[in-house]
Amino acid sequence: MSEIFEAVMLICFGVSWPFSVIKSYRSRKTGGKSLAFLILIFIGYVSGLIGKSIFNPSIVILVYACNTFFVGCDLILYFRNRRIERQLKSENTK
């Protein structure tokens, strides 16, 4: 029964990640993003995924995996967008 509540919590947290990924992809900017926050959230989801896999395997693993995937995508886009911002800055200073 507690897994239902865990799944609901993870789904509620995870609903925003796809929108964040889309916004990051379209905007091509890092504004409003915190690298430290993204890394901490990613580590948290990976830890939850590993812990759930080892100590209490259940279908909730899929929710952890989904959230981990989207946060990972947002992290990758953060670095892509930072590179784009640096390129634009160097082009504008020439």
DSSP file (Angstrom, degrees, kcal/mol; ACC not computed):
  #  RESIDUE AA STRUCTURE BP1 BP2  ACC     N-H-->O    O-->H-N    N-H-->O    O-->H-N    TCO  KAPPA ALPHA  PHI   PSI    X-CA   Y-CA   Z-CA
    1    1 A M    >>        0   0    0      0, 0.0     3,-1.0     0, 0.0     4,-1.0   0.000 360.0 360.0 360.0 -38.1    0.0    0.0    0.0
    2    2 A S  H 3>  +     0   0    0      1,-0.3     4,-2.2     2,-0.2     5,-0.1   0.792 360.0  65.5 -64.8 -25.4    2.8    2.4    0.8
    3    3 A E  H 3> S+     0   0    0      1,-0.2     4,-2.6     2,-0.2    -1,-0.3   0.811  94.4  58.7 -66.6 -28.5    4.1    2.0   -2.8
    4    4 A I  H <> S+     0   0    0     -3,-1.0     4,-2.4     2,-0.2    -1,-0.2   0.933 108.6  44.5 -63.7 -44.9    1.0    3.6   -4.1
    5    5 A F  H  X S+     0   0    0     -4,-1.0     4,-2.4     2,-0.2    -2,-0.2   0.874 112.9  51.5 -67.5 -37.2    1.8    6.7   -2.1
    6    6 A E  H  X S+     0   0    0     -4,-2.2     4,-2.5     2,-0.2    -2,-0.2   0.922 111.0  48.2 -63.7 -43.6    5.4    6.6   -3.2
    7    7 A A  H  X S+     0   0    0     -4,-2.6     4,-2.7     2,-0.2    -2,-0.2   0.911 110.8  50.3 -63.8 -43.1    4.3    6.3   -6.8
    8    8 A V  H  X S+     0   0    0     -4,-2.4     4,-2.7     2,-0.2    -1,-0.2   0.923 111.0  49.6 -61.7 -43.9    1.9    9.2   -6.5
    9    9 A M  H  X S+     0   0    0     -4,-2.4     4,-2.4     1,-0.2     5,-0.2   0.938 113.2  46.0 -59.1 -47.7    4.6   11.3   -5.0
   10   10 A L  H  X S+     0   0    0     -4,-2.5     4,-2.7     1,-0.2    -2,-0.2   0.882 112.7  50.0 -65.0 -38.7    7.0   10.5   -7.8
   11   11 A I  H  X S+     0   0    0     -4,-2.7     4,-1.7     2,-0.2    -1,-0.2   0.923 110.2  50.5 -65.9 -43.4    4.4   11.1  -10.4
   12   12 A C  H  < S+     0   0    0     -4,-2.7     4,-0.4     1,-0.2    -2,-0.2   0.921 115.9  41.9 -61.0 -43.6    3.6   14.4   -9.0
   13   13 A F  H >< S+     0   0    0     -4,-2.4     3,-0.7     1,-0.2     4,-0.3   0.896 116.4  50.3 -66.9 -38.9    7.2   15.4   -8.9
   14   14 A G  H >< S+     0   0    0     -4,-2.7     3,-0.9     1,-0.2    -2,-0.2   0.667  87.7  80.0 -78.2 -17.8    7.9   13.9  -12.3
   15   15 A V  T 3X S+     0   0    0     -4,-1.7     4,-0.6     1,-0.3    -1,-0.2   0.844  92.8  52.1 -59.7 -33.7    5.0   15.6  -14.2
   16   16 A S  H <> S+     0   0    0     -3,-0.7     4,-2.1    -4,-0.4    -1,-0.3   0.738  91.4  76.5 -77.0 -22.1    7.0   18.8  -14.6
   17   17 A W  H <> S+     0   0    0     -3,-0.9     4,-2.5    -4,-0.3     5,-0.2   0.896  90.4  51.6 -63.4 -43.4   10.1   17.3  -16.0
   18   18 A P  H  > S+     0   0    0      0, 0.0     4,-2.3     0, 0.0    -1,-0.2   0.907 112.0  48.7 -59.8 -37.5    8.9   16.7  -19.6
   19   19 A F  H  X S+     0   0    0     -4,-0.6     4,-2.4     2,-0.2    -2,-0.2   0.887 110.6  51.0 -66.7 -38.0    7.8   20.3  -19.7
   20   20 A S  H  X S+     0   0    0     -4,-2.1     4,-2.5     2,-0.2    -1,-0.2   0.899 110.0  49.6 -64.5 -41.1   11.1   21.5  -18.4
   21   21 A V  H  X S+     0   0    0     -4,-2.5     4,-2.5     2,-0.2    -2,-0.2   0.922 111.5  48.3 -64.3 -44.9   12.9   19.4  -21.0
   22   22 A I  H  X S+     0   0    0     -4,-2.3     4,-2.5     2,-0.2     5,-0.2   0.920 112.5  48.7 -62.0 -43.8   10.8   20.8  -23.8
   23   23 A K  H  X S+     0   0    0     -4,-2.4     4,-2.7     1,-0.2     5,-0.3   0.917 112.2  48.7 -62.7 -43.4   11.4   24.4  -22.6
   24   24 A S  H  X S+     0   0    0     -4,-2.5     4,-1.6     1,-0.2     5,-0.3   0.907 112.8  48.3 -62.8 -41.7   15.1   23.8  -22.3
   25   25 A Y  H  < S+     0   0    0     -4,-2.5    -2,-0.2     1,-0.2    -1,-0.2   0.925 117.5  39.9 -65.2 -45.4   15.2   22.3  -25.9
   26   26 A R  H  < S+     0   0    0     -4,-2.5    -2,-0.2    -5,-0.2    -1,-0.2   0.886 116.5  47.6 -73.9 -39.9   13.2   25.2  -27.4
   27   27 A S  H  < S-     0   0    0     -4,-2.7    -1,-0.2    -5,-0.2    -2,-0.2   0.828  82.8-153.8 -74.5 -31.0   14.7   28.1  -25.6
   28   28 A R     <  +     0   0    0     -4,-1.6     2,-0.3    -5,-0.3    -3,-0.1   0.802  58.8 111.0  59.3  29.7   18.4   27.1  -26.1
   29   29 A K        -     0   0    0     -5,-0.3    -1,-0.2     2,-0.1    53,-0.1  -0.939  65.5-147.2-132.9 154.5   19.2   29.0  -22.9
   30   30 A T    >   +     0   0    0     -2,-0.3     3,-2.3    51,-0.2    52,-0.1   0.476  55.7 131.1 -95.9  -4.8   20.3   28.0  -19.4
   31   31 A G  T 3  S+     0   0    0      1,-0.3    -2,-0.1     3,-0.0     3,-0.1  -0.197  74.1  17.6 -53.9 134.6   18.4   30.9  -17.7
   32   32 A G  T 3  S+     0   0    0      1,-0.3     2,-0.4     0, 0.0    -1,-0.3   0.413 103.0 111.6  83.3  -2.3   16.3   29.8  -14.8
   33   33 A K    <   -     0   0    0     -3,-2.3     2,-0.5    45,-0.0    -1,-0.3  -0.834  53.3-155.1-105.5 142.7   18.2   26.5  -14.5
   34   34 A S     >  -     0   0    0     -2,-0.4     4,-2.6     1,-0.2     5,-0.2  -0.967   4.3-159.3-116.3 117.0   20.5   25.6  -11.6
   35   35 A L  H  > S+     0   0    0     -2,-0.5     4,-2.6     1,-0.2     5,-0.2   0.913  95.4  52.1 -59.9 -42.9   23.1   23.0  -12.5
   36   36 A A  H  > S+     0   0    0      1,-0.2     4,-2.6     2,-0.2    -1,-0.2   0.919 110.2  49.0 -60.6 -43.3   23.6   22.1   -8.8
   37   37 A F  H  > S+     0   0    0      2,-0.2     4,-2.6     1,-0.2     5,-0.2   0.937 111.6  48.5 -61.5 -47.7   19.8   21.6   -8.4
   38   38 A L  H  X S+     0   0    0     -4,-2.6     4,-2.5     1,-0.2    -2,-0.2   0.910 112.7  48.4 -60.4 -42.5   19.7   19.4  -11.5
   39   39 A I  H  X S+     0   0    0     -4,-2.6     4,-2.7     2,-0.2     5,-0.2   0.926 112.1  48.5 -64.9 -44.5   22.6   17.3  -10.4
   40   40 A L  H  X S+     0   0    0     -4,-2.6     4,-2.4    -5,-0.2    -2,-0.2   0.911 113.2  47.1 -63.2 -42.1   21.2   16.8   -6.9
   41   41 A I  H  X S+     0   0    0     -4,-2.6     4,-2.6     2,-0.2     5,-0.2   0.915 112.4  50.6 -64.9 -42.4   17.8   15.8   -8.2
   42   42 A F  H  X S+     0   0    0     -4,-2.5     4,-2.7    -5,-0.2    -2,-0.2   0.933 111.1  47.7 -61.1 -46.3   19.5   13.4  -10.7
   43   43 A I  H  X S+     0   0    0     -4,-2.7     4,-2.7     1,-0.2    -1,-0.2   0.903 111.3  52.5 -61.2 -41.2   21.5   11.8   -7.9
   44   44 A G  H  X S+     0   0    0     -4,-2.4     4,-2.4    -5,-0.2    -2,-0.2   0.926 111.6  44.4 -60.7 -46.3   18.4   11.5   -5.8
   45   45 A Y  H  X S+     0   0    0     -4,-2.6     4,-2.7     2,-0.2    -2,-0.2   0.904 113.3  50.6 -67.2 -40.5   16.5    9.7   -8.5
   46   46 A V  H  X S+     0   0    0     -4,-2.7     4,-2.7    -5,-0.2     5,-0.2   0.924 111.6  48.9 -61.9 -42.9   19.4    7.4   -9.3
   47   47 A S  H  X S+     0   0    0     -4,-2.7     4,-3.0     2,-0.2     5,-0.2   0.915 112.2  48.1 -62.2 -43.5   19.7    6.6   -5.6
   48   48 A G  H  X S+     0   0    0     -4,-2.4     4,-2.7     2,-0.2     5,-0.2   0.903 112.0  50.1 -62.6 -41.2   16.0    5.9   -5.4
   49   49 A L  H  X S+     0   0    0     -4,-2.7     4,-2.2     2,-0.2    -2,-0.2   0.924 114.1  43.8 -63.6 -45.7   16.2    3.7   -8.5
   50   50 A I  H  X S+     0   0    0     -4,-2.7     4,-2.4     2,-0.2     5,-0.3   0.941 115.3  48.4 -65.5 -47.4   19.1    1.7   -7.2
   51   51 A G  H  X>S+     0   0    0     -4,-3.0     4,-2.8     1,-0.2     5,-0.7   0.914 113.6  46.7 -59.6 -43.9   17.6    1.4   -3.7
   52   52 A K  H  X5S+     0   0    0     -4,-2.7     4,-1.1    -5,-0.2    -1,-0.2   0.900 112.9  50.6 -65.4 -40.0   14.2    0.3   -5.1
   53   53 A S  H  <5S+     0   0    0     -4,-2.2    -2,-0.2    -5,-0.2    -1,-0.2   0.889 120.3  33.8 -64.5 -40.1   15.9   -2.2   -7.4
   54   54 A I  H  <5S+     0   0    0     -4,-2.4    -2,-0.2    -5,-0.1    -3,-0.2   0.918 130.3  25.3 -84.0 -46.2   18.0   -3.8   -4.7
   55   55 A F  H  <5S+     0   0    0     -4,-2.8    -3,-0.2    -5,-0.3    -2,-0.1   0.742 134.7  10.3 -99.7 -25.0   15.9   -3.7   -1.6
   56   56 A N  S  <<S-     0   0    0     -4,-1.1    -1,-0.2    -5,-0.7    -2,-0.1  -0.349  71.2-164.4-154.6  65.2   12.2   -3.6   -2.7
   57   57 A P        +     0   0    0      0, 0.0     2,-0.3     0, 0.0    -4,-0.1  -0.266  29.0 136.5 -59.4 134.9   11.7   -4.2   -6.4
   58   58 A S  S >  S-     0   0    0    -55,-0.0     3,-1.8     1,-0.0     4,-0.2  -0.947  70.4 -80.5-162.0 179.5    8.3   -3.2   -7.7
   59   59 A I  T >> S+     0   0    0     -2,-0.3     3,-1.7     1,-0.3     4,-0.5   0.703 114.2  79.4 -63.7 -19.9    6.6   -1.4  -10.5
   60   60 A V  H >> S+     0   0    0      1,-0.3     4,-2.0     2,-0.2     3,-0.6   0.733  74.9  77.3 -61.5 -21.8    7.5    1.9   -8.9
   61   61 A I  H <> S+     0   0    0     -3,-1.8     4,-2.9     1,-0.2    -1,-0.3   0.858  87.1  59.5 -54.8 -36.2   10.9    1.4  -10.4
   62   62 A L  H <> S+     0   0    0     -3,-1.7     4,-2.4    -4,-0.2    -1,-0.2   0.872 103.8  49.0 -63.1 -37.0    9.4    2.5  -13.7
   63   63 A V  H <X S+     0   0    0     -3,-0.6     4,-2.5    -4,-0.5     5,-0.2   0.919 111.8  48.5 -69.0 -43.1    8.4    5.8  -12.3
   64   64 A Y  H  X S+     0   0    0     -4,-2.0     4,-2.7     1,-0.2    -2,-0.2   0.931 112.7  49.3 -58.9 -44.8   11.9    6.3  -10.9
   65   65 A A  H  X S+     0   0    0     -4,-2.9     4,-2.4     2,-0.2    -2,-0.2   0.905 110.9  49.2 -62.7 -42.5   13.4    5.4  -14.2
   66   66 A C  H  X S+     0   0    0     -4,-2.4     4,-2.2     2,-0.2    -1,-0.2   0.935 113.5  45.6 -63.2 -47.5   11.1    7.8  -16.1
   67   67 A N  H  X S+     0   0    0     -4,-2.5     4,-2.4     1,-0.2     5,-0.2   0.905 112.6  51.3 -63.1 -41.6   12.0   10.7  -13.8
   68   68 A T  H  X S+     0   0    0     -4,-2.7     4,-2.4    -5,-0.2    -1,-0.2   0.909 108.9  52.1 -61.2 -42.7   15.7    9.9  -13.9
   69   69 A F  H  X S+     0   0    0     -4,-2.4     4,-2.4    -5,-0.2    -2,-0.2   0.939 111.5  45.1 -58.9 -49.6   15.5    9.8  -17.7
   70   70 A F  H  X S+     0   0    0     -4,-2.2     4,-2.3     2,-0.2    -2,-0.2   0.886 113.4  48.6 -67.5 -38.9   13.9   13.3  -17.9
   71   71 A V  H  X S+     0   0    0     -4,-2.4     4,-2.3     2,-0.2    -1,-0.2   0.901 111.3  52.0 -66.3 -38.7   16.2   14.9  -15.4
   72   72 A G  H  X S+     0   0    0     -4,-2.4     4,-2.4    -5,-0.2    -2,-0.2   0.907 109.2  49.8 -61.0 -42.3   19.1   13.3  -17.3
   73   73 A C  H  X S+     0   0    0     -4,-2.4     4,-2.6     1,-0.2    -2,-0.2   0.915 109.9  50.5 -61.3 -43.1   17.8   14.9  -20.5
   74   74 A D  H  X S+     0   0    0     -4,-2.3     4,-2.0     1,-0.2    -2,-0.2   0.878 109.6  51.3 -64.4 -37.1   17.5   18.2  -18.8
   75   75 A L  H  X S+     0   0    0     -4,-2.3     4,-1.8     2,-0.2    -2,-0.2   0.933 110.6  47.9 -63.3 -46.2   21.1   18.0  -17.6
   76   76 A I  H  X S+     0   0    0     -4,-2.4     4,-2.2     1,-0.2    -2,-0.2   0.918 112.2  49.6 -60.9 -43.5   22.3   17.2  -21.1
   77   77 A L  H  X S+     0   0    0     -4,-2.6     4,-3.2     1,-0.2     5,-0.2   0.844 104.3  59.7 -66.0 -32.9   20.3   20.1  -22.5
   78   78 A Y  H  X S+     0   0    0     -4,-2.0     4,-2.3     2,-0.2    -1,-0.2   0.947 109.2  42.8 -58.4 -47.9   21.8   22.4  -19.9
   79   79 A F  H  X S+     0   0    0     -4,-1.8     4,-2.0     2,-0.2    -2,-0.2   0.879 114.5  50.8 -68.7 -36.9   25.3   21.7  -21.1
   80   80 A R  H  X S+     0   0    0     -4,-2.2     4,-2.3     2,-0.2    -2,-0.2   0.943 112.6  46.4 -61.8 -47.1   24.1   22.0  -24.8
   81   81 A N  H  X S+     0   0    0     -4,-3.2     4,-2.7     1,-0.2   -51,-0.2   0.861 109.5  53.6 -67.0 -35.5   22.5   25.3  -24.0
   82   82 A R  H  X S+     0   0    0     -4,-2.3     4,-2.2    -5,-0.2    -1,-0.2   0.901 109.5  49.4 -64.0 -39.9   25.5   26.6  -22.1
   83   83 A R  H  X S+     0   0    0     -4,-2.0     4,-2.4     2,-0.2    -2,-0.2   0.919 111.2  49.4 -64.0 -43.2   27.7   25.7  -25.1
   84   84 A I  H  X S+     0   0    0     -4,-2.3     4,-2.6     1,-0.2    -2,-0.2   0.920 110.5  50.6 -61.7 -44.4   25.3   27.5  -27.5
   85   85 A E  H  X S+     0   0    0     -4,-2.7     4,-2.2     1,-0.2    -1,-0.2   0.898 110.7  49.0 -61.7 -40.6   25.3   30.6  -25.2
   86   86 A R  H  X S+     0   0    0     -4,-2.2     4,-2.4     2,-0.2    -1,-0.2   0.901 110.9  50.2 -66.1 -40.7   29.1   30.7  -25.1
   87   87 A Q  H  X S+     0   0    0     -4,-2.4     4,-2.1     2,-0.2    -2,-0.2   0.924 111.8  47.6 -63.1 -44.0   29.2   30.4  -28.9
   88   88 A L  H  X S+     0   0    0     -4,-2.6     4,-1.9     1,-0.2    -2,-0.2   0.891 111.7  50.9 -64.0 -39.0   26.7   33.2  -29.3
   89   89 A K  H  X S+     0   0    0     -4,-2.2     4,-1.0     1,-0.2    -1,-0.2   0.910 111.2  47.3 -65.0 -42.4   28.7   35.4  -26.8
   90   90 A S  H  < S+     0   0    0     -4,-2.4     4,-0.4     1,-0.2    -1,-0.2   0.847 111.6  51.1 -70.4 -32.3   32.0   34.8  -28.7
   91   91 A E  H >< S+     0   0    0     -4,-2.1     3,-0.7     1,-0.2    -1,-0.2   0.865 109.5  50.9 -69.4 -35.2   30.4   35.6  -32.0
   92   92 A N  H 3< S+     0   0    0     -4,-1.9    -1,-0.2     1,-0.2    -2,-0.2   0.701 106.2  54.9 -75.8 -19.5   28.9   38.8  -30.6
   93   93 A T  T 3<        0   0    0     -4,-1.0    -1,-0.2     1,-0.2    -2,-0.2   0.497 360.0 360.0 -91.7  -3.9   32.3   39.9  -29.3
   94   94 A K    <         0   0    0     -3,-0.7    -1,-0.2    -4,-0.4    -2,-0.1   0.474 360.0 360.0 -82.5 360.0   34.1   39.6  -32.6
